[in-house]
Amino acid sequence: MNDEKMISIYPNTLGFGYVVLNDKGEILDYGMVSIRPVSNNKCLDRIHEIVLYYQPKILILEDYKKSNKSERIRKLIKNICDYGQDSIRLFKYSREQIRNTFEVFGARNKYEVSKRISEAYPQLKSKLPDKRKAWEPENYYQGIFDAMALVLTHHYLND
């Protein structure tokens, strides 16, 4: 793959989670970027900084057209798609594609998906969210695992 870096970005209500990997599938960087007050322009500025620093050749996002996310997050995903279309190959995957990919490995919910990811990438174990109750808010670090789930779905569907 010629040292093709890839970045997966997963916008959420807090800002966005991201993961940057090299062509061998090794994590180069990951994190949650919290933007307060939440602003798509501020999110795009931070994404632009990360993309300029790592210069990935592949961008992976959730398919906003098939998403049940808020209008703000769908617009942000669309803006990220528009931002990268000239210089970065773009791949989008739906929640259904992610779910179907991880069901093959016995993971049926976000917690099980996150657990499988932390087993494959031990450096993420310290960020693994506890299993949450239906009434509890999503863990701050869940966006990292959602971004990584997009990466693994990409590899599963394209290898």
Backbone as a printed PyTorch tensor [residue, N CA C, xyz], in Angstrom:
tensor([[[  0.7980,  -1.2080,   0.0000],
         [  0.0000,   0.0000,   0.0000],
         [  0.8400,   1.2710,   0.0000]],

        [[  2.1390,   1.1780,   0.0080],
         [  3.0160,   2.3490,  -0.1140],
         [  2.8440,   3.3640,   1.0130]],

        [[  2.8310,   2.9170,   2.2430],
         [  2.7190,   3.8200,   3.3820],
         [  1.4790,   4.7010,   3.2860]],

        [[  0.3770,   4.1100,   2.8870],
         [ -0.8820,   4.8490,   2.8180],
         [ -1.4960,   4.9400,   4.2020]],

        [[ -1.4830,   6.1160,   4.7620],
         [ -2.1500,   6.3130,   6.0480],
         [ -3.6440,   6.4600,   5.8060]],

        [[ -4.4060,   6.0630,   6.8050],
         [ -5.8450,   6.2590,   6.7330],
         [ -6.3170,   6.9000,   8.0200]],

        [[ -7.3860,   7.6680,   7.8960],
         [ -8.0050,   8.2800,   9.0620],
         [ -9.4890,   7.9590,   9.0430]],

        [[ -9.9940,   7.6180,  10.2000],
         [-11.4200,   7.4110,  10.3830],
         [-11.8960,   8.4530,  11.3820]],

        [[-12.9660,   9.1370,  11.0340],
         [-13.5080,  10.1990,  11.8790],
         [-14.9620,   9.8710,  12.1840]],

        [[-15.3160,   9.9660,  13.4610],
         [-16.6760,   9.6510,  13.8850],
         [-17.2440,  10.8220,  14.6940]],

        [[-17.9600,  11.7360,  14.0230],
         [-18.5780,  12.8550,  14.7420],
         [-19.6720,  12.3720,  15.6990]],

        [[-19.7450,  13.0380,  16.8410],
         [-20.8210,  12.7460,  17.7880],
         [-21.2250,  14.0440,  18.4910]],

        [[-22.0480,  13.9330,  19.5160],
         [-22.5710,  15.1340,  20.1730],
         [-21.5010,  15.9350,  20.9080]],

        [[-20.3650,  15.3230,  21.2000],
         [-19.2950,  16.0000,  21.9340],
         [-18.2840,  16.6840,  21.0280]],

        [[-18.1800,  16.2520,  19.8080],
         [-17.1630,  16.7060,  18.8630],
         [-16.9220,  15.5890,  17.8710]],

        [[-15.7810,  14.8810,  18.0280],
         [-15.5350,  13.7180,  17.1720],
         [-14.4370,  12.8400,  17.7550]],

        [[-14.5450,  11.5540,  17.4280],
         [-13.4890,  10.6020,  17.7130],
         [-12.7480,  10.3300,  16.4180]],

        [[-11.4720,  10.0000,  16.5200],
         [-10.7090,   9.6960,  15.3080],
         [ -9.6420,   8.6550,  15.6060]],

        [[ -9.2360,   7.9760,  14.5320],
         [ -8.1370,   7.0180,  14.5870],
         [ -7.3360,   7.1910,  13.3040]],

        [[ -6.0130,   7.2360,  13.4280],
         [ -5.1100,   7.3010,  12.2740],
         [ -4.2740,   6.0290,  12.2900]],

        [[ -4.2300,   5.3320,  11.1460],
         [ -3.4610,   4.0900,  11.0460],
         [ -2.5210,   4.1490,   9.8530]],

        [[ -1.4410,   3.3650,   9.9390],
         [ -0.5560,   3.2280,   8.7900],
         [ -1.0430,   2.0740,   7.9140]],

        [[ -0.3230,   1.8110,   6.8360],
         [ -0.7540,   0.7760,   5.8900],
         [ -0.6500,  -0.6360,   6.4560]],

        [[  0.0360,  -0.8010,   7.5870],
         [  0.1290,  -2.1190,   8.2280],
         [ -0.9940,  -2.3220,   9.2430]],

        [[ -1.8520,  -1.3190,   9.3900],
         [ -2.9490,  -1.4140,  10.3430],
         [ -2.5620,  -1.0490,  11.7590]],

        [[ -1.3990,  -0.4320,  11.9260],
         [ -0.9480,  -0.0190,  13.2560],
         [ -1.4750,   1.3830,  13.5580]],

        [[ -1.9510,   1.5620,  14.7730],
         [ -2.4840,   2.8620,  15.1690],
         [ -1.3360,   3.8440,  15.3750]],

        [[ -1.4080,   4.9690,  14.6740],
         [ -0.4320,   6.0460,  14.8350],
         [ -0.9230,   7.0780,  15.8440]],

        [[ -2.2280,   7.2920,  15.8720],
         [ -2.8100,   8.2770,  16.7770],
         [ -4.2980,   7.9900,  16.8980]],

        [[ -4.8500,   8.3850,  18.0190],
         [ -6.2980,   8.2740,  18.2200],
         [ -6.6970,   9.2650,  19.2950]],

        [[ -7.9640,   9.5970,  19.3180],
         [ -8.4110,  10.4940,  20.3730],
         [ -9.8420,  10.9410,  20.2030]],

        [[-10.2890,  11.6340,  21.2210],
         [-11.5780,  12.3120,  21.2120],
         [-11.2750,  13.7980,  21.2250]],

        [[-11.9220,  14.5210,  20.3480],
         [-11.7800,  15.9690,  20.3290],
         [-13.1180,  16.5490,  20.7660]],

        [[-13.1050,  17.1660,  21.9150],
         [-14.3130,  17.7730,  22.4650],
         [-14.3440,  19.2380,  22.0620]],

        [[-15.4390,  19.6570,  21.4860],
         [-15.6050,  21.0380,  21.0460],
         [-16.7480,  21.6450,  21.8580]],

        [[-16.4440,  22.6850,  22.6340],
         [-17.4660,  23.3610,  23.4370],
         [-17.3690,  24.8560,  23.2260]],

        [[-18.4430,  25.5270,  22.9180],
         [-19.7060,  24.9240,  22.5130],
         [-19.5370,  24.2320,  21.1680]],

        [[-20.3390,  23.2140,  20.9470],
         [-20.2210,  22.4180,  19.7230],
         [-20.4470,  23.3180,  18.5120]],

        [[-19.5350,  23.2180,  17.5580],
         [-19.5970,  24.0200,  16.3380],
         [-19.0020,  23.2010,  15.1990]],

        [[-19.7560,  23.0680,  14.1230],
         [-19.2340,  22.3310,  12.9730],
         [-17.9800,  22.9920,  12.4160]],

        [[-17.9420,  24.3120,  12.4030],
         [-16.7550,  25.0040,  11.8800],
         [-15.5210,  24.7090,  12.7250]],

        [[-15.6840,  24.6900,  14.0460],
         [-14.5490,  24.3700,  14.9220],
         [-14.1240,  22.9120,  14.7490]],

        [[-15.1020,  22.0240,  14.5750],
         [-14.7770,  20.6100,  14.3080],
         [-13.9850,  20.4950,  13.0140]],

        [[-14.4500,  21.1690,  11.9670],
         [-13.7650,  21.1060,  10.6730],
         [-12.3460,  21.6720,  10.7720]],

        [[-12.1650,  22.7320,  11.5520],
         [-10.8210,  23.2960,  11.7450],
         [ -9.8840,  22.2690,  12.3790]],

        [[-10.3500,  21.5850,  13.4280],
         [ -9.5190,  20.5730,  14.1050],
         [ -9.2420,  19.3880,  13.1850]],

        [[-10.2650,  18.9620,  12.4330],
         [-10.0780,  17.8580,  11.4850],
         [ -9.0370,  18.2550,  10.4420]],

        [[ -9.1240,  19.4800,   9.9620],
         [ -8.1680,  19.9830,   8.9690],
         [ -6.7390,  19.9200,   9.5240]],

        [[ -6.5480,  20.3130,  10.7780],
         [ -5.2200,  20.2550,  11.4050],
         [ -4.6890,  18.8240,  11.4520]],

        [[ -5.5410,  17.8900,  11.8570],
         [ -5.1250,  16.4840,  11.9700],
         [ -4.7860,  15.9170,  10.5920]],

        [[ -5.6260,  16.2260,   9.6000],
         [ -5.3960,  15.7280,   8.2370],
         [ -4.1160,  16.3280,   7.6600]],

        [[ -3.8800,  17.6050,   7.8720],
         [ -2.6400,  18.2230,   7.3850],
         [ -1.4130,  17.5840,   8.0290]],

        [[ -1.4960,  17.2760,   9.3010],
         [ -0.3590,  16.6870,  10.0080],
         [ -0.0460,  15.2770,   9.4960]],

        [[ -1.0780,  14.4330,   9.3690],
         [ -0.8450,  13.0300,   8.9980],
         [ -0.8910,  12.7800,   7.4960]],

        [[ -1.5330,  13.6280,   6.7440],
         [ -1.6760,  13.4910,   5.2940],
         [ -2.1250,  12.0870,   4.8790]],

        [[ -3.2760,  11.6490,   5.3760],
         [ -3.7710,  10.3220,   5.0040],
         [ -4.2160,  10.2860,   3.5480]],

        [[ -4.1770,   9.1060,   2.9800],
         [ -4.6490,   8.9040,   1.6050],
         [ -6.0870,   8.3950,   1.5890]],

        [[ -6.5520,   7.8850,   2.7400],
         [ -7.8930,   7.3070,   2.8400],
         [ -8.6190,   7.9480,   4.0170]],

        [[ -9.8720,   8.3270,   3.7820],
         [-10.7420,   8.8810,   4.8120],
         [-11.9620,   7.9750,   4.9320]],

        [[-12.2740,   7.5570,   6.1600],
         [-13.3990,   6.6540,   6.3960],
         [-14.3890,   7.3420,   7.3320]],

        [[-15.6550,   7.3560,   6.9050],
         [-16.7220,   8.0100,   7.6590],
         [-17.9650,   7.1380,   7.6940]],

        [[-18.8740,   7.4820,   8.5930],
         [-20.1880,   6.8480,   8.5750],
         [-20.9770,   7.4480,   7.4150]],

        [[-21.7790,   6.6310,   6.7520],
         [-22.6160,   7.0950,   5.6470],
         [-23.7420,   7.9530,   6.2160]],

        [[-23.6160,   9.2660,   6.0480],
         [-24.5810,  10.1840,   6.6540],
         [-25.9640,  10.0900,   6.0210]],

        [[-26.0380,   9.6250,   4.7750],
         [-27.3420,   9.5290,   4.1060],
         [-28.2080,   8.4430,   4.7260]],

        [[-27.5660,   7.4560,   5.3450],
         [-28.3110,   6.3560,   5.9590],
         [-28.2600,   6.4410,   7.4830]],

        [[-27.9250,   7.6090,   7.9900],
         [-27.7210,   7.7700,   9.4290],
         [-28.9620,   8.3470,  10.1040]],

        [[-29.1630,   7.9600,  11.3510],
         [-30.2480,   8.5560,  12.1300],
         [-29.6980,   9.6140,  13.0890]],

        [[-28.5520,  10.1380,  12.7820],
         [-27.9140,  11.1590,  13.6090],
         [-28.6460,  12.4980,  13.4510]],

        [[-28.3100,  13.4280,  14.3260],
         [-28.9260,  14.7580,  14.2730],
         [-28.5580,  15.4540,  12.9610]],

        [[-29.3450,  16.4490,  12.6250],
         [-29.1010,  17.2200,  11.4030],
         [-27.7100,  17.8630,  11.4400]],

        [[-27.2890,  18.3630,  12.6080],
         [-25.9720,  18.9920,  12.7280],
         [-24.8560,  18.0030,  12.4050]],

        [[-24.9600,  16.7960,  12.9370],
         [-23.9110,  15.8000,  12.7030],
         [-23.9340,  15.3300,  11.2530]],

        [[-25.1140,  15.1680,  10.6690],
         [-25.1810,  14.7860,   9.2450],
         [-24.5390,  15.8620,   8.3700]],

        [[-24.7890,  17.1290,   8.6860],
         [-24.1590,  18.2240,   7.9230],
         [-22.6420,  18.2040,   8.0940]],

        [[-22.1920,  17.9350,   9.3180],
         [-20.7480,  17.8700,   9.5650],
         [-20.1170,  16.7500,   8.7480]],

        [[-20.7340,  15.5810,   8.7410],
         [-20.1960,  14.4640,   7.9520],
         [-20.1640,  14.8310,   6.4760]],

        [[-21.2340,  15.4600,   5.9780],
         [-21.2650,  15.8830,   4.5690],
         [-20.1300,  16.8730,   4.2880]],

        [[-19.9160,  17.8220,   5.1980],
         [-18.8310,  18.7980,   5.0170],
         [-17.4590,  18.1290,   5.0300]],

        [[-17.2850,  17.1250,   5.8680],
         [-16.0140,  16.3880,   5.8910],
         [-15.8290,  15.6630,   4.5590]],

        [[-16.9070,  15.0790,   4.0340],
         [-16.8400,  14.3970,   2.7250],
         [-16.4190,  15.3810,   1.6380]],

        [[-17.0220,  16.5580,   1.6280],
         [-16.7020,  17.5720,   0.6200],
         [-15.2580,  18.0390,   0.7600]],

        [[-14.8050,  18.1650,   1.9910],
         [-13.4510,  18.6470,   2.2790],
         [-12.3890,  17.7430,   1.6670]],

        [[-12.5850,  16.4400,   1.7840],
         [-11.5280,  15.5320,   1.3840],
         [-11.6130,  14.9680,  -0.0130]],

        [[-12.6440,  15.3150,  -0.7610],
         [-12.8990,  14.5850,  -2.0010],
         [-11.8280,  14.7470,  -3.0780]],

        [[-11.0670,  15.8150,  -3.0640],
         [-10.0700,  16.0150,  -4.1160],
         [ -8.7790,  15.2370,  -3.8770]],

        [[ -8.3400,  15.1770,  -2.6270],
         [ -7.0150,  14.6260,  -2.3620],
         [ -7.0170,  13.3070,  -1.5980]],

        [[ -8.1660,  12.9040,  -1.0940],
         [ -8.2390,  11.7130,  -0.2510],
         [ -9.3390,  10.7930,  -0.7740]],

        [[ -9.0250,   9.4920,  -0.8480],
         [-10.0640,   8.5230,  -1.2230],
         [-11.0360,   8.3780,  -0.0640]],

        [[-12.2990,   8.5000,  -0.3610],
         [-13.3360,   8.5080,   0.6580],
         [-14.1090,   7.1980,   0.6420]],

        [[-14.3140,   6.6360,   1.8300],
         [-15.1370,   5.4370,   1.9990],
         [-16.1500,   5.7250,   3.0930]],

        [[-17.4090,   5.3200,   2.8520],
         [-18.4780,   5.5260,   3.8340],
         [-19.1770,   4.1960,   4.0890]],

        [[-19.4860,   3.9620,   5.3540],
         [-20.1540,   2.7160,   5.7460],
         [-21.3200,   3.0260,   6.6740]],

        [[-22.3990,   2.2890,   6.4830],
         [-23.5920,   2.4860,   7.3000],
         [-23.4660,   1.7330,   8.6200]],

        [[-24.3040,   2.0900,   9.5830],
         [-24.3490,   1.3560,  10.8570],
         [-24.6700,  -0.1090,  10.5890]],

        [[-25.5270,  -0.3570,   9.6020],
         [-25.8910,  -1.7380,   9.2750],
         [-24.6720,  -2.5220,   8.7890]],

        [[-23.8440,  -1.9190,   7.9540],
         [-22.6330,  -2.5980,   7.4870],
         [-21.6830,  -2.8870,   8.6500]],

        [[-21.5620,  -1.9410,   9.5690],
         [-20.7110,  -2.1530,  10.7470],
         [-21.2820,  -3.2880,  11.5870]],

        [[-22.5810,  -3.2360,  11.8380],
         [-23.2420,  -4.2720,  12.6430],
         [-23.0550,  -5.6420,  12.0050]],

        [[-23.2810,  -5.7420,  10.7040],
         [-23.1350,  -7.0230,  10.0000],
         [-21.7000,  -7.5380,  10.0590]],

        [[-20.7340,  -6.6500,   9.9420],
         [-19.3250,  -7.0440,  10.0140],
         [-18.9940,  -7.6280,  11.3790]],

        [[-19.4010,  -6.9650,  12.4250],
         [-19.0320,  -7.4130,  13.7710],
         [-19.8690,  -8.5830,  14.2660]],

        [[-21.0590,  -8.7760,  13.7110],
         [-21.8540,  -9.9530,  14.0850],
         [-21.1270, -11.2320,  13.6970]],

        [[-20.3390, -11.1800,  12.6230],
         [-19.5350, -12.3280,  12.2020],
         [-18.5810, -12.7450,  13.3280]],

        [[-18.1520, -11.7780,  14.1260],
         [-17.2090, -12.0340,  15.2170],
         [-17.9010, -12.0950,  16.5820]],

        [[-19.2160, -12.2490,  16.5600],
         [-19.9750, -12.4330,  17.7960],
         [-20.2550, -11.1720,  18.5830]],

        [[-20.0800, -10.0160,  17.9830],
         [-20.3560,  -8.7480,  18.6670],
         [-21.6830,  -8.1920,  18.1620]],

        [[-22.6310,  -8.0340,  19.0800],
         [-23.9780,  -7.6360,  18.6760],
         [-24.3930,  -6.2420,  19.1400]],

        [[-23.5630,  -5.5930,  19.9380],
         [-23.8810,  -4.2320,  20.3810],
         [-22.5810,  -3.4310,  20.4960]],

        [[-22.7140,  -2.1370,  20.7710],
         [-21.5290,  -1.2710,  20.8010],
         [-20.5070,  -1.7240,  21.8440]],

        [[-20.9820,  -2.1880,  22.9840],
         [-20.0500,  -2.6430,  24.0180],
         [-19.2460,  -3.8440,  23.5240]],

        [[-19.9210,  -4.8220,  22.9290],
         [-19.2230,  -6.0160,  22.4360],
         [-18.2700,  -5.6610,  21.3000]],

        [[-18.6770,  -4.7330,  20.4360],
         [-17.7950,  -4.2750,  19.3570],
         [-16.5520,  -3.6180,  19.9660]],

        [[-16.7510,  -2.7420,  20.9300],
         [-15.6240,  -2.0560,  21.5790],
         [-14.6950,  -3.0530,  22.2620]],

        [[-15.2670,  -4.0610,  22.8860],
         [-14.4630,  -5.0910,  23.5620],
         [-13.6060,  -5.8550,  22.5510]],

        [[-14.1890,  -6.2330,  21.4070],
         [-13.4280,  -6.9370,  20.3620],
         [-12.2890,  -6.0500,  19.8460]],

        [[-12.5890,  -4.7770,  19.6690],
         [-11.5630,  -3.8450,  19.1900],
         [-10.4210,  -3.7510,  20.1970]],

        [[-10.7490,  -3.6510,  21.4850],
         [ -9.6930,  -3.5370,  22.5030],
         [ -8.8740,  -4.8190,  22.6180]],

        [[ -9.4650,  -5.9560,  22.2670],
         [ -8.7120,  -7.2140,  22.2540],
         [ -7.7020,  -7.2200,  21.1040]],

        [[ -8.0950,  -6.6640,  19.9720],
         [ -7.2080,  -6.6180,  18.8060],
         [ -6.1770,  -5.4920,  18.9170]],

        [[ -6.5350,  -4.4300,  19.6120],
         [ -5.6620,  -3.2640,  19.7730],
         [ -5.5360,  -2.9460,  21.2650]],

        [[ -4.6220,  -3.6460,  21.9610],
         [ -4.5000,  -3.4930,  23.4210],
         [ -4.2370,  -2.0580,  23.8880]],

        [[ -3.6460,  -1.2240,  23.0350],
         [ -3.3830,   0.1550,  23.4490],
         [ -4.6780,   0.9300,  23.7010]],

        [[ -5.8150,   0.4000,  23.2430],
         [ -7.0990,   1.0630,  23.4700],
         [ -7.8070,   0.5720,  24.7350]],

        [[ -7.2660,  -0.4620,  25.3770],
         [ -7.9410,  -1.0520,  26.5530],
         [ -8.2270,  -0.0370,  27.6490]],

        [[ -7.3260,   0.8900,  27.8610],
         [ -7.5290,   1.8710,  28.9390],
         [ -8.7080,   2.8020,  28.6570]],

        [[ -9.1380,   2.8720,  27.4090],
         [-10.2630,   3.7340,  27.0280],
         [-11.5680,   2.9520,  26.8830]],

        [[-11.5140,   1.6330,  27.0680],
         [-12.7030,   0.7900,  26.8670],
         [-13.8250,   1.2120,  27.8100]],

        [[-14.9600,   1.6080,  27.2520],
         [-16.0890,   1.9980,  28.1050],
         [-16.6710,   0.7860,  28.8320]],

        [[-17.1750,   1.0250,  30.0370],
         [-17.9160,  -0.0170,  30.7400],
         [-19.2180,  -0.2690,  29.9920]],

        [[-19.7680,  -1.4540,  30.2020],
         [-21.0740,  -1.7390,  29.6190],
         [-22.0710,  -0.7830,  30.2610]],

        [[-22.8410,  -0.0980,  29.4320],
         [-23.7330,   0.9140,  29.9860],
         [-25.1690,   0.4240,  30.0530]],

        [[-25.8910,   1.0010,  30.9540],
         [-27.3270,   0.7460,  31.0650],
         [-28.0310,   1.6240,  30.0370]],

        [[-29.2390,   1.2470,  29.6650],
         [-29.9770,   1.9710,  28.6290],
         [-30.1680,   3.4530,  28.9750]],

        [[-30.2750,   3.7780,  30.2470],
         [-30.5280,   5.1610,  30.6500],
         [-29.2550,   5.9810,  30.8350]],

        [[-28.0970,   5.3480,  30.7500],
         [-26.8390,   6.0610,  30.9470],
         [-26.3620,   6.7020,  29.6450]],

        [[-25.6750,   7.8390,  29.7470],
         [-25.1360,   8.4580,  28.5270],
         [-23.9660,   7.6400,  27.9840]],

        [[-23.6870,   7.8360,  26.7110],
         [-22.5620,   7.1360,  26.1010],
         [-21.2530,   7.6540,  26.7040]],

        [[-20.3040,   6.7650,  26.8940],
         [-18.9960,   7.1030,  27.4460],
         [-18.2640,   8.0830,  26.5250]],

        [[-17.5170,   8.9810,  27.1350],
         [-16.7530,   9.9920,  26.3970],
         [-15.8840,   9.3740,  25.3060]],

        [[-15.2490,   8.2360,  25.5930],
         [-14.3000,   7.6270,  24.6560],
         [-14.9490,   6.7310,  23.6020]],

        [[-16.2590,   6.5810,  23.6180],
         [-16.9240,   5.6950,  22.6620],
         [-16.6270,   6.0890,  21.2170]],

        [[-16.4680,   7.3750,  20.9600],
         [-16.1830,   7.8370,  19.6000],
         [-14.9110,   7.2450,  19.0080]],

        [[-13.9180,   6.9570,  19.8470],
         [-12.6800,   6.3180,  19.3740],
         [-13.0050,   4.9200,  18.8510]],

        [[-13.8060,   4.1820,  19.6080],
         [-14.1610,   2.8200,  19.2130],
         [-15.0890,   2.8190,  17.9970]],

        [[-15.9590,   3.8210,  17.8990],
         [-16.8150,   3.9370,  16.7150],
         [-15.9720,   4.2180,  15.4710]],

        [[-14.9550,   5.0720,  15.6070],
         [-14.0520,   5.3520,  14.4840],
         [-13.2770,   4.0950,  14.0990]],

        [[-12.8160,   3.3520,  15.0950],
         [-12.0630,   2.1180,  14.8250],
         [-12.9640,   1.0560,  14.2030]],

        [[-14.2310,   1.0010,  14.6060],
         [-15.1750,   0.0520,  14.0040],
         [-15.3400,   0.3390,  12.5130]],

        [[-15.3200,   1.6070,  12.1390],
         [-15.3840,   1.9620,  10.7140],
         [-14.1520,   1.4490,   9.9700]],

        [[-12.9750,   1.5880,  10.5800],
         [-11.7330,   1.1030,   9.9570],
         [-11.7960,  -0.4040,   9.7390]],

        [[-12.1920,  -1.1320,  10.7730],
         [-12.2220,  -2.5930,  10.6650],
         [-13.2970,  -3.0580,   9.6910]],

        [[-14.4060,  -2.3420,   9.6220],
         [-15.4300,  -2.6410,   8.6140],
         [-14.8570,  -2.4220,   7.2180]],

        [[-14.1190,  -1.3380,   7.0490],
         [-13.4700,  -1.0480,   5.7610],
         [-12.5540,  -2.2010,   5.3490]],

        [[-11.7110,  -2.6510,   6.2770],
         [-10.7960,  -3.7590,   5.9630],
         [-11.5620,  -5.0420,   5.6620]],

        [[-12.5720,  -5.3290,   6.4420],
         [-13.3430,  -6.5630,   6.2630],
         [-14.0390,  -6.5790,   4.8980]],

        [[-14.6000,  -5.4630,   4.4980],
         [-15.3560,  -5.4130,   3.2410],
         [-14.4740,  -5.2220,   2.0060]],

        [[-13.2110,  -4.8450,   2.1950],
         [-12.3480,  -4.5620,   1.0410],
         [-11.1310,  -5.4650,   0.9180]],

        [[-10.9410,  -6.3940,   1.8330],
         [ -9.7840,  -7.3000,   1.7310],
         [-10.1900,  -8.6730,   1.2560]]])
